[in-house]
Amino acid sequence: MPVLNPTPTERMCDAQGRPYFLWDTDLTLTSFQQLLADADAPTQAYLTSKLMRQAKPDDVFSFVSVEQIRDRWPMLRDDLGRTKPFWEWLLRTWGIVP
């Protein structure tokens, strides 16, 4: 999947290493990436939904694959807030979710 315009890593984080999309959480980019990879399934789904709610769509795919979103969809879709219609439309258009 091509990514159109991801935010460069050096511009993604504040001076403490926290990415812009985690403005309300005290996690560094490295900690976030480790949790996405190693946490239990509910935590991965929560972090993925937080990423999908708060990051630019192009940045989402810098951290999770379409397959990971598809696999986590049942656990994360209800946590997408106002972004849910966008993500449902996009993933349906791509044939990722029914």
C-alpha positions in Angstrom: 0.0 0.0 0.0 1.5 3.3 -1.0 1.7 6.0 1.7 1.1 9.4 0.2 2.7 11.9 2.7 3.8 10.5 6.1 5.1 12.9 8.6 8.9 12.6 8.9 10.0 11.0 12.2 12.0 14.1 13.2 8.9 16.2 12.9 6.5 13.7 14.5 7.7 14.1 18.1 8.1 16.8 20.7 11.3 17.4 22.7 10.4 14.5 25.0 10.0 12.0 22.2 6.2 12.0 22.3 4.5 11.9 18.9 1.9 14.5 18.1 -1.0 11.9 18.1 -0.2 10.9 21.7 -0.6 14.5 23.0 -2.8 13.2 25.9 -0.6 10.2 26.8 2.8 10.0 28.3 4.4 7.6 25.8 7.4 8.1 23.6 7.4 7.0 20.0 9.6 4.0 20.9 7.3 2.9 23.7 4.3 3.2 21.5 5.9 1.1 18.8 6.9 -1.6 21.4 3.4 -1.7 22.8 1.9 -2.0 19.3 4.2 -5.0 18.7 4.3 -6.7 22.0 1.2 -5.9 24.1 -1.9 -8.1 24.5 -4.6 -8.0 21.8 -6.9 -5.6 23.6 -4.1 -3.1 24.2 -3.0 -3.4 20.6 -6.5 -2.7 19.5 -6.8 0.3 21.9 -3.6 1.8 20.7 -4.5 1.2 17.0 -7.8 2.9 17.5 -6.1 5.8 19.3 -3.7 6.1 16.4 -6.5 6.0 13.8 -8.5 8.7 15.8 -5.6 11.1 16.3 -3.0 10.7 13.6 -3.1 11.7 10.0 -4.3 8.7 7.9 -1.0 8.5 6.1 0.8 8.3 9.4 -1.4 5.4 10.6 0.1 3.2 7.9 3.6 4.0 9.1 2.8 2.0 12.3 0.2 -0.6 11.5 -0.5 -2.5 8.3 -3.9 -2.9 6.6 -3.8 -6.6 7.7 -3.3 -5.6 11.4 -6.2 -3.1 11.1 -8.4 -5.8 9.6 -7.5 -8.3 12.3 -8.1 -5.8 15.1 -11.2 -4.3 13.5 -13.8 -6.1 15.6 -12.1 -4.8 18.8 -11.2 -1.3 17.7 -14.1 -0.1 15.4 -16.3 1.1 18.3 -13.4 3.2 19.7 -12.9 5.3 16.6 -15.2 8.2 17.7 -15.9 10.8 15.0 -13.4 9.2 12.6 -15.3 5.9 12.4 -17.3 6.9 9.2 -14.1 7.8 7.4 -12.3 4.6 8.3 -15.4 2.4 7.5 -15.6 4.1 4.1 -11.9 3.8 3.4 -11.6 0.2 4.5 -14.8 -0.9 2.7 -13.6 0.9 -0.5 -10.4 -1.1 -0.3 -12.3 -4.3 0.4 -10.7 -4.8 3.8 -13.8 -4.9 5.9 -17.4 -5.8 4.9 
